[in-house]
């Protein structure tokens, strides 16, 4: 065949005299939540649950004064009706409550603006604990623009703004660190055309969102940080349990490798496996015919290379070839 061979190279990997073993389990540290301080629990929660989207919430108080504050205890919880929930939790250090919490109780409306990388430094300024009545739009340098259906202002610099009415506020406790769930129904959505793709959908590369991690760490959802993963909504894969035991317990194949294999819609039949074995894997089987453990390890490494190229059917054939006749 003319041109360069695009097939991954088959590399021989020795397995030594250890034999085939299951990977060692992780060493887990265990925490009883009832014995931890609020700060310790908070640190574990925000360190493990992330990146969290940020609700840049614009509210007004009973006197009509604007407030702007970010909250990373936030997400969407339905599309019919469209519901968002964020939590201006009680402060863990002194059990005080935030202005946003009082504002939505007095004027049950809010605009939730998404936060992009271009906004994140100014957003951080707005998160400062200013005295009541201070205008965070002015402090952070953001531009307030009038909403259409609610009283609070929108943030002009945000590419997506959700005008919401507050349906309910649920206090989960009265101690420091307790959440206050502000349940909002979206009544108007504003989207900057610059973040839309040709089909009118929000382009995940263009919107350049940021999320909150633990402590002072943030994540940027852009460039190589983004990847696509087909969702098995209607096309359901065969499952990892369809793999032979030695593949499921492989010391070579990772959990992501097994997931790719399990997402396949069909398993190659015996004829296809044997044909592939004879045409693509014969040299390996000849070289390692008296070394079954080394052969299996080598096949798993080769399957892993194929999976890295999304050649899932060939990876399946490679794995199944070990036990084929």
C-alpha positions as CSV (number, residue, x, y, z in Angstrom):
1,X,0.0,0.0,0.0
2,X,1.3,3.4,-0.9
3,X,1.7,6.1,1.8
4,X,2.5,6.0,5.5
5,X,0.9,3.2,7.6
6,X,-1.5,4.8,10.0
7,X,-1.7,1.8,12.3
8,X,-0.3,2.1,15.8
9,X,2.9,0.2,16.4
10,X,2.7,-3.1,18.2
11,X,5.1,-3.0,21.1
12,X,6.1,-6.0,23.1
13,X,5.7,-5.5,26.8
14,X,7.2,-7.9,29.3
15,X,5.0,-8.8,32.4
16,X,7.8,-10.4,34.4
17,X,7.3,-13.2,36.9
18,X,4.6,-11.5,38.9
19,X,1.7,-13.1,37.1
20,X,-1.6,-11.4,36.5
21,X,-2.8,-9.4,39.5
22,X,-5.7,-7.0,40.2
23,X,-4.7,-3.4,40.7
24,X,-4.3,-2.4,44.4
25,X,-7.2,-0.5,45.9
26,X,-6.9,3.1,46.8
27,X,-6.0,4.0,50.4
28,X,-9.1,6.0,51.5
29,X,-9.2,8.4,54.5
30,X,-12.7,8.4,56.2
31,X,-14.5,11.3,57.7
32,X,-17.5,11.2,60.0
33,X,-19.3,14.5,59.1
34,X,-20.7,14.7,62.7
35,X,-17.2,15.0,64.1
36,X,-15.9,17.7,61.7
37,X,-16.0,21.5,62.1
38,X,-18.0,23.6,59.6
39,X,-14.8,24.8,58.0
40,X,-13.5,21.2,57.6
41,X,-16.7,20.1,56.0
42,X,-16.8,23.1,53.7
43,X,-13.2,22.5,52.6
44,X,-13.9,18.9,51.7
45,X,-17.1,19.8,49.8
46,X,-15.7,22.6,47.7
47,X,-12.4,20.8,47.2
48,X,-14.2,17.7,45.7
49,X,-17.3,19.2,44.1
50,X,-16.2,21.2,41.1
51,X,-15.7,23.0,38.9
52,X,-18.9,24.7,40.1
53,X,-20.7,27.2,37.8
54,X,-21.0,30.7,39.1
55,X,-24.3,32.6,39.5
56,X,-23.4,36.3,39.3
57,X,-26.6,37.4,41.0
58,X,-28.0,40.9,40.6
59,X,-30.7,41.9,43.2
60,X,-32.2,45.0,44.7
61,X,-33.1,45.8,48.3
62,X,-36.4,47.2,49.6
63,X,-35.1,50.7,48.9
64,X,-34.3,49.9,45.3
65,X,-30.5,49.8,45.8
66,X,-28.7,47.4,43.6
67,X,-26.5,44.5,44.8
68,X,-24.2,42.2,42.8
69,X,-22.5,39.1,44.2
70,X,-21.2,35.8,42.9
71,X,-22.3,32.4,44.3
72,X,-20.8,29.0,43.3
73,X,-23.4,27.0,45.1
74,X,-25.5,27.1,41.9
75,X,-26.9,25.1,39.1
76,X,-29.9,24.6,36.8
77,X,-32.6,22.1,37.9
78,X,-35.1,21.8,35.0
79,X,-36.2,23.2,31.7
80,X,-40.0,23.0,32.0
81,X,-40.3,25.3,33.8
82,X,-36.8,26.6,33.6
83,X,-35.5,26.6,37.2
84,X,-32.2,27.8,38.6
85,X,-31.1,27.5,42.3
86,X,-28.3,29.3,44.0
87,X,-27.5,29.5,47.7
88,X,-26.3,32.6,49.5
89,X,-25.3,30.5,52.5
90,X,-24.9,31.7,56.0
91,X,-21.3,32.7,56.8
92,X,-19.5,29.9,58.6
93,X,-17.3,32.1,60.7
94,X,-20.0,34.3,62.3
95,X,-23.4,33.0,61.1
96,X,-24.3,36.2,59.4
97,X,-26.4,36.4,56.3
98,X,-25.7,38.0,53.0
99,X,-27.3,41.0,51.4
100,X,-28.5,38.9,48.4
101,X,-30.4,36.7,50.7
102,X,-32.2,39.6,52.3
103,X,-32.8,41.2,49.0
104,X,-34.6,38.3,47.4
105,X,-36.8,38.0,50.5
106,X,-37.7,41.7,50.2
107,X,-37.9,41.9,46.3
108,X,-38.3,38.3,45.0
109,X,-36.6,38.9,41.7
110,X,-33.0,38.3,40.5
111,X,-30.9,38.3,37.4
112,X,-28.3,35.5,37.2
113,X,-25.5,36.5,34.9
114,X,-22.9,33.9,33.7
115,X,-19.2,34.6,34.3
116,X,-16.6,34.3,31.6
117,X,-12.8,34.5,31.8
118,X,-12.8,38.0,30.5
119,X,-15.0,39.0,33.6
120,X,-13.4,37.0,36.4
121,X,-11.1,39.6,37.9
122,X,-13.9,42.2,38.1
123,X,-16.3,39.5,39.5
124,X,-13.8,38.9,42.3
125,X,-13.9,42.5,43.2
126,X,-17.7,42.4,43.4
127,X,-17.4,39.4,45.9
128,X,-16.0,41.7,48.6
129,X,-18.1,42.1,51.7
130,X,-19.0,45.7,51.3
131,X,-21.4,47.5,53.8
132,X,-25.1,47.4,53.1
133,X,-26.2,49.8,50.3
134,X,-22.8,49.8,48.5
135,X,-23.3,49.4,44.8
136,X,-21.1,46.5,43.6
137,X,-21.7,47.5,40.0
138,X,-19.7,50.6,40.7
139,X,-17.1,48.9,42.8
140,X,-16.3,46.3,40.2
141,X,-16.7,48.5,37.2
142,X,-19.5,46.5,35.6
143,X,-22.2,48.2,33.5
144,X,-25.8,47.9,34.8
145,X,-28.5,47.6,32.1
146,X,-32.2,47.5,32.6
147,X,-34.0,44.2,32.6
148,X,-37.2,43.7,30.7
149,X,-39.4,41.7,33.1
150,X,-37.7,42.1,36.5
151,X,-36.4,45.1,38.6
152,X,-32.7,44.1,39.2
153,X,-30.2,45.2,36.5
154,X,-28.4,42.9,34.2
155,X,-24.6,42.9,33.8
156,X,-23.8,44.1,30.3
157,X,-20.5,42.4,30.1
158,X,-22.0,38.9,30.7
159,X,-22.8,37.1,27.5
160,X,-25.8,35.3,29.0
161,X,-28.3,36.9,31.4
162,X,-31.2,35.1,33.0
163,X,-34.0,37.3,34.3
164,X,-35.8,35.3,37.1
165,X,-38.6,35.5,39.6
166,X,-37.9,33.9,42.9
167,X,-40.5,31.2,43.6
168,X,-39.3,30.1,47.0
169,X,-36.4,30.5,49.5
170,X,-35.6,27.4,51.6
171,X,-33.5,27.8,54.7
172,X,-31.7,24.5,55.3
173,X,-30.6,25.4,58.8
174,X,-29.9,28.3,61.1
175,X,-26.3,27.7,62.0
176,X,-23.2,29.0,60.4
177,X,-22.6,27.5,57.0
178,X,-26.3,26.5,56.4
179,X,-27.6,27.0,52.9
180,X,-30.4,29.2,51.8
181,X,-31.8,27.8,48.5
182,X,-33.1,30.5,46.3
183,X,-35.3,28.8,43.8
184,X,-35.8,30.9,40.6
185,X,-37.9,30.6,37.5
186,X,-36.3,32.0,34.4
187,X,-38.7,34.4,32.6
188,X,-36.3,36.0,30.1
189,X,-33.0,35.0,28.6
190,X,-30.5,37.4,26.9
191,X,-27.7,35.9,24.8
192,X,-24.9,37.7,23.1
193,X,-24.9,36.7,19.4
194,X,-21.1,36.6,19.5
195,X,-21.2,33.3,21.5
196,X,-23.6,31.6,19.2
197,X,-22.6,29.1,16.5
198,X,-24.0,28.9,13.0
199,X,-27.0,26.9,14.2
200,X,-27.9,29.4,16.8
201,X,-26.7,27.3,19.8
202,X,-24.2,28.5,22.4
203,X,-20.7,27.6,21.2
204,X,-18.8,26.2,24.2
205,X,-15.5,27.4,22.9
206,X,-16.7,30.9,22.3
207,X,-18.4,31.5,25.6
208,X,-15.2,30.8,27.6
209,X,-16.9,30.1,31.0
210,X,-15.1,29.8,34.3
211,X,-16.0,27.7,37.3
212,X,-15.0,27.7,41.0
213,X,-12.8,25.0,42.5
214,X,-11.6,24.8,46.1
215,X,-10.1,27.7,47.9
216,X,-9.0,30.4,45.6
217,X,-8.7,28.1,42.5
218,X,-10.8,28.6,39.4
219,X,-11.1,26.5,36.2
220,X,-11.4,27.9,32.7
221,X,-13.7,25.9,30.3
222,X,-11.9,26.7,27.1
223,X,-9.5,25.2,24.5
224,X,-8.0,21.8,25.4
225,X,-9.9,21.7,28.7
226,X,-13.1,20.9,26.7
227,X,-13.7,17.5,25.2
228,X,-16.8,15.8,23.6
229,X,-18.3,12.6,25.0
230,X,-21.2,11.0,23.2
231,X,-24.2,10.6,25.5
232,X,-25.9,7.1,25.4
233,X,-29.4,8.5,25.6
234,X,-30.9,6.2,22.9
235,X,-27.9,4.3,21.6
236,X,-27.0,2.2,24.7
237,X,-23.6,0.5,24.7
238,X,-22.9,-3.2,25.5
239,X,-21.4,-2.3,28.9
240,X,-18.1,-3.0,30.5
241,X,-19.5,-6.2,31.9
242,X,-19.4,-7.6,28.3
243,X,-15.6,-7.6,28.4
244,X,-13.8,-10.8,29.3
245,X,-12.7,-10.8,33.0
246,X,-9.0,-10.4,32.2
247,X,-9.8,-7.1,30.4
248,X,-12.0,-5.8,33.2
249,X,-9.2,-6.5,35.7
250,X,-6.4,-5.4,33.4
251,X,-3.4,-3.6,34.9
252,X,-3.0,-1.8,31.6
253,X,-6.4,-0.6,30.5
254,X,-7.7,2.4,32.4
255,X,-11.2,3.1,33.5
256,X,-11.6,5.4,30.6
257,X,-10.4,2.7,28.3
258,X,-13.0,0.3,29.7
259,X,-15.6,3.0,29.3
260,X,-14.9,3.4,25.6
261,X,-15.1,-0.3,25.1
262,X,-18.3,-0.5,27.1
263,X,-19.9,2.3,25.0
264,X,-19.6,0.2,21.8
265,X,-23.0,-0.7,20.3
266,X,-22.0,-4.2,19.2
267,X,-19.3,-6.8,20.0
268,X,-17.3,-8.1,17.0
269,X,-18.3,-11.6,16.2
270,X,-15.9,-14.6,16.3
271,X,-15.3,-14.6,12.6
272,X,-14.3,-11.0,12.5
273,X,-12.0,-11.5,15.5
274,X,-10.2,-14.5,14.0
275,X,-9.7,-12.7,10.7
276,X,-8.3,-9.7,12.5
277,X,-6.0,-12.0,14.5
278,X,-4.6,-13.6,11.4
279,X,-4.1,-10.4,9.4
280,X,-3.1,-7.8,12.0
281,X,-1.9,-9.7,15.1
282,X,-0.2,-12.8,13.8
283,X,3.4,-11.6,14.4
284,X,2.6,-10.9,18.0
285,X,1.0,-14.3,18.6
286,X,3.9,-16.1,17.0
287,X,6.5,-14.1,19.0
288,X,4.8,-14.6,22.3
289,X,3.2,-18.0,21.7
290,X,4.8,-19.6,24.8
291,X,4.4,-16.5,27.1
292,X,0.6,-16.1,27.7
293,X,0.9,-13.4,30.3
294,X,3.2,-11.3,28.2
295,X,1.0,-11.8,25.2
296,X,-2.1,-10.6,27.1
297,X,-0.3,-7.5,28.4
298,X,1.0,-6.7,24.9
299,X,-2.5,-7.0,23.4
300,X,-3.9,-4.7,26.1
301,X,-1.3,-2.1,25.4
302,X,-2.0,-2.3,21.7
303,X,-5.8,-2.1,22.3
304,X,-5.1,1.0,24.4
305,X,-3.2,2.6,21.5
306,X,-6.2,1.9,19.2
307,X,-8.6,3.4,21.8
308,X,-6.6,6.6,21.9
309,X,-7.3,6.9,18.1
310,X,-11.0,6.0,18.7
311,X,-10.6,2.8,16.8
312,X,-12.9,1.0,19.2
313,X,-13.9,-2.0,17.0
314,X,-10.3,-2.9,16.4
315,X,-9.6,-2.6,20.1
316,X,-12.4,-5.0,20.8
317,X,-11.0,-7.5,18.3
318,X,-7.5,-7.2,19.8
319,X,-8.8,-7.9,23.3
320,X,-11.0,-10.8,22.2
321,X,-8.3,-12.3,20.1
322,X,-6.5,-13.5,23.2
323,X,-9.2,-16.2,23.9
324,X,-10.1,-16.8,20.2
325,X,-9.6,-20.1,18.6
